[in-house]
Amino acid sequence: MVKIYTPRRLRERNRWLRSDGKPNFKSRVHEAPGRLDPLIVRETPTASETTPVLSICEDMHRSGRRMVPILSPKREVAGVLTGMDIIDFLGGGKRHEVLIKRGEHSLFKALEVRASEIMTKDPVVVDSDMKLAEVLEEMIKYGVGAVPVVKKGVFEGLLTESEIMRVLAGKPIGVKVRDVMTYEVITISPESTLEDLMKLMVGTGIRRVPVVKGEELVGVISWRDIIKLVGGHEVFKVVKSGTVDELKSIPVSTIVREKFLTVTEGIDIGEAAEMMKEWGVGHALVVEDGRLKGILTERDIIYGIVVGGG
């Protein structure tokens, strides 16, 4: 029997909402700086609707940003492409149908596909005049971790979970990791293929997947590792035939990251946030006595601060 997962991010969002569909923010959010300007990431890659997928992967890899706004000639936001959209396109979900309908097997040709063909149109966009609490409400409502910011309709930059966590997180917060972490950890084996991994990520709505062999935790793979494979041109050394099918057949063990951040469930999420910033990652695996107990993300910490914290 195949287990059908409800996208985990949907469940995570729902657990923080009131019955009227809105989050019940704590005082820390309202005490934060009201203006968005200090939080906006202005040095971020953008693309046009004609930019090829490969160029966007290269920009994502270099910048570490998981969202690239697609702008019109007037610098209006026509759409966005995220790392998960790219994974969807390469074999994880419905965007892959673009290649199937074309009968396209060449990886090189696939990476020439234009942004307009796979981007998310009419994305969540916020105005630079909005308050942080208003923006957070939109991000929680739609389950997104980054949003383009505009001023009078013109693109200004990005607002991301990383920047929000940087401003809101402080030690101690008074919320433990166990209070906000996700206990249902979806894992994959190192023998699985990249196609298996991409379908798992898209189907469950998760960007990081621990790699487990038997009961041994051997590493973790995130969206960044897949984008690095393409955007860092490593894929061209691995895929000898130059086909999309060979890309999808790459073993997970080829790109697994064996160094990863772990935390214990009893520490304050403020401390966990500091560790994540030091490591430059957006997640930590929760491990107790050598056993994987859960996963903690930037979004979990933000939700814990704005809804569950003081």
Residue pairs with C-beta under 8 A, 6 or more apart in sequence:
5 186
5 203
5 204
7 203
7 204
7 205
8 182
8 184
8 186
8 204
8 205
8 206
9 143
9 205
9 206
9 299
10 143
10 205
12 143
12 182
12 299
12 300
12 303
13 140
13 141
13 143
16 23
16 140
16 303
16 307
16 308
17 23
17 140
18 24
21 141
22 137
22 141
23 136
23 137
23 140
23 306
23 307
24 307
25 133
25 136
25 137
25 306
25 307
26 305
26 306
26 307
26 308
26 309
26 310
27 310
28 168
28 305
28 306
28 309
28 310
29 132
29 133
29 136
29 168
29 305
29 306
30 133
32 132
32 167
32 168
33 39
33 132
33 167
34 131
34 132
35 131
36 126
36 128
36 129
36 130
36 131
36 132
36 135
36 149
36 159
37 128
38 167
39 132
39 159
39 163
39 164
39 167
40 128
40 149
40 156
40 157
40 158
40 159
40 163
41 65
41 157
41 158
41 159
41 160
41 163
42 156
42 157
43 157
44 63
44 65
44 68
44 69
44 157
44 158
45 56
45 59
45 60
45 62
45 63
45 65
45 68
46 68
46 69
46 70
46 71
46 155
47 55
47 56
47 59
47 68
47 69
47 70
47 71
47 81
47 115
48 70
48 71
48 72
48 73
48 115
49 70
49 72
49 78
49 79
49 114
49 115
49 116
49 119
50 114
50 115
50 116
51 70
51 114
51 115
52 111
52 112
52 113
52 114
52 115
53 86
53 89
53 110
53 111
53 112
53 113
53 114
53 115
53 118
54 111
54 112
54 230
54 231
56 68
56 81
56 86
56 115
57 86
57 111
57 227
57 230
57 231
58 231
58 232
59 65
59 68
59 231
60 66
60 68
60 83
60 86
60 227
60 231
61 224
61 227
61 228
61 230
61 231
61 232
62 231
64 224
64 280
65 146
65 158
65 160
66 82
66 83
66 84
66 145
66 146
66 207
66 223
66 224
67 80
67 81
67 82
67 83
67 146
67 148
67 158
67 160
68 80
68 81
68 82
68 115
69 77
69 79
69 80
69 148
69 155
69 158
70 77
70 78
70 79
70 80
70 81
70 115
70 116
70 119
71 77
71 78
71 155
72 78
74 154
75 154
75 155
76 150
76 153
76 154
76 155
77 123
77 125
77 148
77 150
77 155
78 116
78 119
78 121
79 115
79 116
79 119
79 120
79 121
79 122
79 123
80 119
80 120
80 123
80 148
81 115
81 118
81 119
81 120
82 120
82 146
83 207
83 223
83 224
83 226
83 227
84 92
84 201
84 202
84 207
84 223
85 95
85 118
85 119
85 120
86 118
86 226
86 227
86 230
87 198
87 201
87 202
87 223
87 226
88 94
88 95
88 96
88 118
88 198
88 202
89 95
89 96
89 98
89 99
89 113
89 118
90 96
90 110
90 198
90 226
90 230
90 244
90 247
90 248
91 194
91 195
91 198
91 199
91 244
91 247
91 248
92 195
92 198
92 199
92 201
92 202
92 203
93 198
93 199
93 202
93 203
95 118
98 113
98 117
98 118
99 110
99 113
99 244
104 110
104 244
105 243
105 244
105 245
106 242
106 243
106 244
107 235
107 239
107 242
107 243
107 244
107 246
107 247
108 242
110 244
111 230
123 144
123 147
123 148
124 138
124 139
124 142
124 144
124 147
125 147
125 148
125 149
125 150
126 134
126 135
126 138
126 147
126 148
126 149
126 150
126 159
127 149
127 150
127 151
128 149
128 150
128 151
128 156
129 151
132 164
132 167
135 147
135 159
136 164
136 302
136 306
138 147
139 145
139 147
139 161
140 303
143 205
145 160
145 161
145 298
145 299
146 158
146 159
146 160
146 161
147 158
147 159
148 155
148 157
148 158
149 155
149 156
149 157
149 158
149 159
150 156
161 282
161 298
161 299
161 302
162 282
162 298
164 302
165 273
165 276
165 277
165 298
165 301
165 302
165 305
166 277
168 302
168 305
168 306
169 269
169 270
169 273
169 274
169 301
169 305
170 270
171 268
171 270
171 271
171 274
172 268
172 270
172 271
173 268
173 269
173 270
173 304
173 305
173 309
173 310
174 268
174 309
174 310
175 268
175 269
175 304
175 305
175 308
175 309
176 265
176 266
176 267
176 268
176 269
177 263
177 264
177 265
177 266
177 267
177 268
177 269
177 272
177 286
177 294
177 296
178 265
178 266
178 286
178 294
179 269
179 304
179 308
180 269
180 296
180 300
180 301
180 303
180 304
180 308
181 265
181 286
181 293
181 294
181 295
181 296
181 300
182 294
182 295
182 296
182 297
182 300
183 293
183 294
185 210
185 292
185 293
185 294
185 295
186 200
186 204
186 206
186 209
187 209
187 210
187 211
187 212
187 292
188 196
188 197
188 200
188 209
188 210
188 211
188 212
188 221
188 252
189 211
189 212
189 213
189 252
190 211
190 213
190 218
190 219
190 251
190 252
190 253
190 256
191 251
191 252
191 253
192 251
192 252
193 248
193 249
193 250
193 251
193 252
194 226
194 247
194 248
194 249
194 250
194 251
194 252
194 254
194 255
195 248
195 249
196 252
197 209
197 221
197 226
197 252
198 226
198 248
200 206
200 209
201 207
201 209
201 223
207 222
207 223
208 220
208 221
208 222
208 223
208 282
208 283
208 295
208 297
209 220
209 221
209 222
210 217
210 219
210 220
210 285
210 292
210 295
211 217
211 218
211 219
211 220
211 221
211 252
211 253
211 256
212 218
212 292
215 291
217 285
217 287
217 292
218 256
218 258
219 256
219 257
219 258
219 260
220 256
220 257
220 260
220 283
220 285
221 252
221 255
221 256
221 257
222 257
222 282
222 283
225 255
225 256
225 257
226 255
228 234
228 255
229 235
229 238
229 250
229 255
235 247
238 250
238 254
239 246
239 247
239 250
240 246
260 281
260 284
260 285
261 275
261 276
261 279
261 281
261 283
261 284
261 285
262 284
262 285
262 286
262 287
263 271
263 272
263 275
263 284
263 285
263 286
263 287
263 296
264 286
264 287
264 288
265 286
265 288
265 293
265 294
269 296
269 300
269 301
269 304
269 305
269 309
272 284
272 296
272 301
273 298
273 301
275 284
276 282
276 283
276 284
276 298
276 301
282 297
282 298
283 295
283 296
283 297
283 298
284 295
284 296
285 292
285 294
285 295
285 296
286 292
286 293
286 294
286 295
286 296
287 293
